[in-house]
Structures are given as structure tokens and as C-alpha cells.
Amino acid sequence: KSSAQENDDEENGKDDEDEVPQIYAIQFIDDWRGLPPIRSDENGGTVSKLSVLITSSDDFIHLWQLMSYKDDQIKLENMMDIKFTHLDQGYGGAFVHFHNNCRDNAESSTKTKLTSTSNIRSTKTAYGGDRNPDNLVFVFDASHCQANDLLGVALSDGTLRLVNGRGVCVSILQLPGCESHLTSFAWDMSGTKLASCVATGHVILWRLHFGDGCNVFPSCQAVLEGGHTERRPLYGAKFCGGEDQNLLLTWGVDGSLCLWDSYADGQIGAPLAVLLSNSSYPIYAVDVLESSRTRSNISNCIAVGGGREAGFLGMPLSLYNFGKLEADTTK
């Protein structure tokens, strides 16, 4: 090939790389509910709970049914896609497309099943600026809660949207004046509390109140700041602290691991403690093993994984032990 052709091929390769979807969320779910029965069980009947895999790609959530495992291959069937867009498009900014036999059992027009869940409107450009010419509302995190059968989706427009099993947006969580994108969020075990992480370094605690039918009413419990470097993104949060989960861990690009009171109310200016702080070691993932919730000989351990800005290959995984996690909730 000539040098000009090689340069063209290299540029085309870069263009192809730019078009590769960004996947930030993936989860196996054993009992997805809400879709009509679409397949028979081994006795010839129908089932209402499905084993599925959810994945994200750019501004979509995809729902895949786990069909079979044969010859070392897993067969997946795409059942439903949920596209997230700006709130001023209506229907909570969530539009559903059913696939194949799932479509035959669903309503031909999903819009008739969608209801507007918020009067929040946004005319501003989505996160990404020139790097997001299509003005997409990207999915940065998604997680299904078994306790309430809702899928939470953290988006680049600063909203956290709750979706039921049919893909209908039932609630929108957004603070007025919050103009930064969400990076992550976490459910508690009860499915009544959420923690959303903002790229500004803030953490928002939410409570969910469930009314009749499918009505879900969110309320802001607390705004947590301090502990993490201002204007640096957080990468995750996790509820912990025994059965009541009265504590919250947060971590981010600044290398800090902070501990908060998950029952705190109002504006909180500092965490209970900064457990780790190392600006040269951004923290990307954290998990907790507590003695009250494991049969393992190893208990009360925090696993911390991260790396450096230039790459994390070969970087260590750190394990820290701790005493019993408790918070004073009597105040």
C-alpha cells in the first residue's frame, strides 16, 4: 500500500473506534418481572419471571433473555431496548422497543402505556460538548434492585431514572440546579434508599416512598460533600454497616475512600472518616465483606482496586480489615 492509503486506513480505523458503543453497565438478573409470559416452561406452561442479562450501550439499556447453554455457548435473545433521551421529549425520556416474540405479547404501541412522570424540563446541551455531537444522554451506570423490582439508570444529564419491568419510567430523581453528570449510584438492601454520585464530588442520598400501584415518590434526604476533592468525579458508593446498612462508603479518582452516616439528613460538610487518601492511586472499585453477612473464615474486610491515570495493569489490589462497622443513629 502507498503511504497515503495507509494513512487513510489509519484514519478510518480511528473513525471506527470512535463509533464503538461505550458500555458502563452489565448485570445478570434471575427474576425479571413485568413482561408478558413469552415462553413455555418444561411442563408446557408459561413463566412470568425471566433470567436476563442487562447491558448498556451509549444511550440504551438492552435486555437479553438467557435461552440455553449448549456446546459451551450461551444463546442470548434480545427482548427489549430502552432508549433514554432528554426529558422534554416526554414519557420520562424513556422509549421502549420490543423484539421478536416479546413484541407479539406486548402492546403494539408502547406509548399508550407510558405516562409522564415529571414536569422537569431541560433545554441544555448534554454532557460531552463537541465530543457528543448527537447530544446523546449517555448511560453511565445501571442496576436492578431485587427488593422493589426497579431498574435504576444514572445518566449524563444529571438524572437518575427508575424504570419498571416493562421499561416504563416511574420516577425521576434530580436536584434543581444540578448541572453535572452522574457517574454511579447504589441501592440499599431494602430498595428504599439510593446514593447517587455526581461528577462534582458530591453524593446525594435519596429516600423512595411507594404509593398505590406503580407510583414512586422520591425525596432528597441529604447532600454529602467534603472528604473528596472538589470537582473530581466519584466512581462508586456502597451501603454497609450490618443489617441496617447505616453507613455508606464512597470512592473516586482522587484516591479517597470516605465513610458516611447513611441516615444523615440535610447538608453534610464532611464524612465520618477518610479511610484512605492517595492522590496517585485513583480508586475504581470497592467491595465489603462483613461478618454478619458471610460464612467465610475471612470477615470484616474491604477490597480496594484502582490504578494510575496512565493505566492500571499490574497495580495491586489492597485488602483492609476493620472492626465492627457501626454508626450512631440515636441522634
Wavefront OBJ file of the C-alpha trace (Angstrom):
o trace
v 0.000 0.000 0.000
v 1.074 3.565 -0.562
v 1.688 5.808 2.441
v -1.449 7.766 1.513
v -3.559 4.582 1.582
v -2.061 3.555 4.922
v -2.871 6.967 6.345
v -6.454 6.674 5.051
v -6.793 3.195 6.629
v -5.447 4.542 9.921
v -7.903 7.435 9.898
v -10.795 5.081 9.040
v -9.744 2.847 11.913
v -9.876 5.806 14.277
v -13.340 6.674 12.992
v -14.484 3.096 13.618
v -13.091 3.227 17.142
v -14.960 6.471 17.781
v -18.222 4.749 16.837
v -17.782 1.805 19.239
v -20.530 1.958 21.905
v -19.486 2.827 25.437
v -20.627 0.104 27.858
v -20.672 1.102 31.523
v -23.292 -1.274 32.980
v -23.906 -5.024 32.938
v -25.864 -7.272 35.316
v -27.381 -10.754 35.480
v -30.939 -10.758 36.881
v -32.603 -14.015 37.929
v -36.209 -12.854 38.180
v -37.071 -10.017 35.837
v -40.788 -9.330 36.161
v -43.206 -7.190 34.179
v -43.064 -8.575 30.645
v -45.868 -10.849 29.394
v -45.151 -14.598 29.501
v -43.310 -15.315 26.270
v -42.068 -18.888 26.533
v -43.195 -22.233 27.908
v -41.609 -23.952 30.863
v -40.660 -27.646 30.864
v -44.230 -28.623 31.774
v -45.780 -26.758 28.866
v -46.876 -23.765 30.895
v -45.742 -20.155 30.872
v -43.453 -18.281 33.202
v -43.711 -14.690 34.342
v -40.172 -14.413 35.723
v -37.221 -14.425 33.337
v -33.479 -14.881 33.734
v -31.967 -11.998 31.840
v -28.800 -10.044 31.261
v -28.917 -6.262 31.004
v -26.241 -4.326 29.175
v -25.822 -0.688 28.269
v -24.542 0.940 25.096
v -24.330 4.702 24.848
v -27.917 5.913 25.490
v -29.547 2.453 25.574
v -30.283 -0.334 28.031
v -30.633 -3.749 26.372
v -32.479 -6.693 27.915
v -31.309 -10.170 26.851
v -33.037 -13.442 27.730
v -30.730 -16.321 28.625
v -32.156 -19.005 26.329
v -29.851 -22.011 26.579
v -26.343 -23.261 27.217
v -25.128 -25.798 24.695
v -21.759 -26.785 23.237
v -20.032 -24.276 25.512
v -22.088 -21.441 24.058
v -24.747 -19.284 25.683
v -27.631 -18.239 23.467
v -28.994 -14.757 24.133
v -32.121 -13.259 22.633
v -32.601 -9.501 22.605
v -36.050 -8.915 24.097
v -36.284 -5.217 24.783
v -34.343 -1.984 24.328
v -34.872 1.185 26.338
v -33.601 4.407 24.804
v -33.004 7.328 27.165
v -33.240 10.857 25.894
v -33.928 14.380 27.094
v -36.813 14.873 29.477
v -38.543 17.401 27.259
v -39.305 14.553 24.834
v -41.945 13.286 27.271
v -42.657 9.873 28.786
v -39.881 10.394 31.323
v -37.342 10.423 28.490
v -37.545 6.613 28.163
v -38.758 4.931 24.960
v -39.175 1.168 24.640
v -38.730 -1.151 21.679
v -39.777 -4.815 21.948
v -38.157 -7.544 19.859
v -39.376 -10.772 18.258
v -41.868 -12.875 20.259
v -41.817 -10.379 23.114
v -43.370 -7.819 20.763
v -46.205 -10.207 19.891
v -47.264 -10.330 23.527
v -46.821 -6.629 24.245
v -48.905 -3.672 23.187
v -48.235 -2.594 19.619
v -47.728 0.959 20.788
v -45.694 1.306 23.976
v -46.501 4.997 24.178
v -50.019 4.175 25.313
v -48.505 2.526 28.357
v -46.100 5.341 29.187
v -47.124 8.240 31.363
v -45.323 11.474 32.031
v -43.688 11.159 35.455
v -42.185 14.597 35.927
v -42.543 18.209 34.927
v -38.749 18.645 34.846
v -37.607 20.090 31.531
v -34.127 20.650 30.123
v -33.089 22.593 27.032
v -29.366 22.449 27.754
v -26.790 20.510 25.772
v -25.999 17.063 27.133
v -22.676 16.171 28.719
v -19.753 15.872 26.315
v -19.968 19.093 24.305
v -18.172 18.750 20.976
v -17.370 15.113 21.815
v -21.103 14.382 21.822
v -22.315 15.845 18.503
v -25.542 13.806 18.585
v -26.407 15.263 22.017
v -26.983 11.779 23.475
v -27.961 11.172 27.082
v -25.401 8.507 27.977
v -25.973 5.670 30.442
v -23.134 5.797 32.981
v -24.467 3.206 35.413
v -27.469 0.896 35.787
v -28.512 -1.574 38.456
v -31.634 -3.636 39.163
v -32.937 -3.847 42.732
v -34.499 -7.193 43.617
v -36.296 -5.736 46.650
v -38.518 -3.410 44.579
v -38.149 -4.782 41.008
v -36.945 -1.441 39.690
v -34.043 -0.692 37.387
v -32.118 2.453 38.271
v -30.225 4.235 35.498
v -27.696 7.040 36.132
v -27.429 9.352 33.135
v -25.175 12.028 31.730
v -27.844 14.730 32.035
v -27.664 14.518 35.837
v -30.847 12.483 36.296
v -31.347 9.115 37.924
v -34.365 7.421 36.351
v -36.246 4.457 37.791
v -37.761 2.031 35.296
v -40.153 -0.862 35.905
v -40.106 -4.289 34.256
v -41.940 -3.072 31.158
v -39.490 -0.252 30.563
v -41.802 2.475 31.854
v -40.066 5.323 33.679
v -41.889 5.585 37.019
v -39.757 8.237 38.735
v -37.035 10.805 38.012
v -34.513 11.798 40.665
v -32.851 15.156 40.036
v -31.878 18.068 42.222
v -32.726 21.566 40.931
v -29.564 23.312 39.806
v -27.546 20.100 39.456
v -25.872 20.573 36.077
v -23.215 17.864 36.216
v -23.473 14.264 35.060
v -23.922 11.284 37.331
v -21.102 8.764 37.431
v -22.580 5.989 39.557
v -25.244 5.101 42.126
v -26.078 2.394 44.670
v -29.205 0.771 46.143
v -29.502 -0.284 49.758
v -30.813 -3.794 50.535
v -34.339 -2.595 51.320
v -34.811 -0.844 47.968
v -35.994 2.314 49.738
v -32.718 4.276 49.717
v -30.326 5.333 46.973
v -26.988 7.105 46.815
v -26.131 8.896 43.558
v -22.581 10.050 42.790
v -22.097 13.336 40.951
v -19.046 14.250 38.874
v -18.578 17.330 41.092
v -17.594 15.079 44.015
v -20.982 15.314 45.773
v -23.114 12.398 46.916
v -26.912 12.646 47.059
v -28.888 10.410 49.428
v -32.475 9.666 48.379
v -35.479 8.023 50.006
v -38.186 6.303 47.979
v -41.812 6.274 49.049
v -44.100 3.759 47.347
v -47.743 4.651 46.819
v -50.626 2.686 45.369
v -49.970 0.843 42.137
v -46.729 1.812 40.428
v -46.356 5.259 41.976
v -42.875 6.003 43.340
v -42.177 9.299 45.106
v -38.538 10.254 45.744
v -37.293 12.753 48.312
v -33.793 14.103 48.818
v -32.502 13.023 52.230
v -29.039 14.590 52.260
v -26.279 16.148 50.175
v -22.816 14.929 51.174
v -19.721 16.977 50.370
v -16.187 17.239 51.678
v -13.825 14.318 52.073
v -13.339 14.059 48.311
v -11.541 16.608 46.154
v -13.972 19.170 44.794
v -14.837 18.918 41.085
v -13.241 15.454 40.804
v -15.584 12.595 39.823
v -16.636 9.826 42.172
v -16.629 6.264 40.845
v -18.919 4.493 43.261
v -20.797 4.145 46.529
v -21.821 1.190 48.687
v -24.150 0.843 51.665
v -22.729 -1.190 54.555
v -22.789 -1.391 58.346
v -24.738 -4.516 59.266
v -28.376 -5.341 58.603
v -29.446 -1.690 58.946
v -26.758 -0.550 56.497
v -26.287 2.641 58.471
v -23.013 3.505 56.733
v -22.017 4.474 53.212
v -18.632 4.132 51.506
v -17.695 6.373 48.563
v -14.594 6.421 46.373
v -13.252 8.232 43.353
v -10.499 9.485 41.116
v -8.888 11.455 43.960
v -7.839 8.201 45.649
v -10.009 8.782 48.729
v -12.239 6.239 50.438
v -14.740 8.036 52.652
v -17.164 6.735 55.283
v -20.526 8.453 55.830
v -23.608 8.105 58.007
v -26.245 6.783 55.594
v -29.032 8.100 57.869
v -27.701 11.671 57.799
v -30.134 14.449 56.869
v -29.591 17.828 55.227
v -26.327 19.363 54.083
v -23.340 17.356 55.368
v -19.958 19.064 55.127
v -17.598 16.211 55.999
v -17.576 12.394 56.216
v -17.358 10.431 59.439
v -13.855 9.406 58.377
v -11.497 9.363 55.417
v -10.285 5.762 55.435
v -7.821 6.129 52.558
v -6.293 9.075 50.751
v -3.732 8.634 47.979
v -3.964 11.038 45.035
v -1.621 8.865 42.931
v -3.939 5.847 43.188
v -7.443 6.504 41.809
v -9.967 4.047 43.258
v -12.233 2.392 40.681
v -13.882 -0.445 42.632
v -14.626 -1.299 46.262
v -16.435 -4.153 47.989
v -17.044 -5.015 51.628
v -17.177 -8.404 53.371
v -18.924 -8.112 56.731
v -19.003 -10.775 59.453
v -22.788 -10.546 59.808
v -23.351 -11.449 56.152
v -20.842 -14.186 55.336
v -19.940 -17.747 56.263
v -16.339 -17.236 55.192
v -13.467 -17.558 57.645
v -12.383 -14.155 56.386
v -14.651 -11.333 57.500
v -14.706 -7.599 58.098
v -12.603 -6.883 55.042
v -12.633 -4.062 52.474
v -11.249 -4.774 48.993
v -9.987 -1.725 47.090
v -8.961 -1.751 43.431
v -7.662 1.090 41.302
v -4.681 2.285 39.334
v -2.930 5.299 37.942
v -4.086 7.734 35.292
v -1.630 6.183 32.805
v -3.040 2.669 33.277
v -3.817 0.154 35.963
v -2.205 -3.048 34.650
v -0.076 -4.612 37.320
v -1.352 -2.337 40.068
v -2.077 -4.002 43.407
v -5.422 -4.924 44.891
v -5.492 -3.835 48.521
v -7.356 -5.629 51.319
v -8.024 -3.894 54.643
v -9.530 -5.396 57.775
v -11.669 -3.395 60.166
v -13.644 -3.666 63.381
v -17.421 -3.796 63.518
v -18.976 -1.103 61.335
v -21.426 0.972 63.325
v -22.882 4.443 63.189
v -24.668 6.415 65.877
v -28.285 6.529 64.678
v -29.730 7.590 68.024
v -29.318 11.301 67.371
l 1 2 3 4 5 6 7 8 9 10 11 12 13 14 15 16 17 18 19 20 21 22 23 24 25 26 27 28 29 30 31 32 33 34 35 36 37 38 39 40 41 42 43 44 45 46 47 48 49 50 51 52 53 54 55 56 57 58 59 60 61 62 63 64 65 66 67 68 69 70 71 72 73 74 75 76 77 78 79 80 81 82 83 84 85 86 87 88 89 90 91 92 93 94 95 96 97 98 99 100 101 102 103 104 105 106 107 108 109 110 111 112 113 114 115 116 117 118 119 120 121 122 123 124 125 126 127 128 129 130 131 132 133 134 135 136 137 138 139 140 141 142 143 144 145 146 147 148 149 150 151 152 153 154 155 156 157 158 159 160 161 162 163 164 165 166 167 168 169 170 171 172 173 174 175 176 177 178 179 180 181 182 183 184 185 186 187 188 189 190 191 192 193 194 195 196 197 198 199 200 201 202 203 204 205 206 207 208 209 210 211 212 213 214 215 216 217 218 219 220 221 222 223 224 225 226 227 228 229 230 231 232 233 234 235 236 237 238 239 240 241 242 243 244 245 246 247 248 249 250 251 252 253 254 255 256 257 258 259 260 261 262 263 264 265 266 267 268 269 270 271 272 273 274 275 276 277 278 279 280 281 282 283 284 285 286 287 288 289 290 291 292 293 294 295 296 297 298 299 300 301 302 303 304 305 306 307 308 309 310 311 312 313 314 315 316 317 318 319 320 321 322 323 324 325 326 327 328 329 330 331
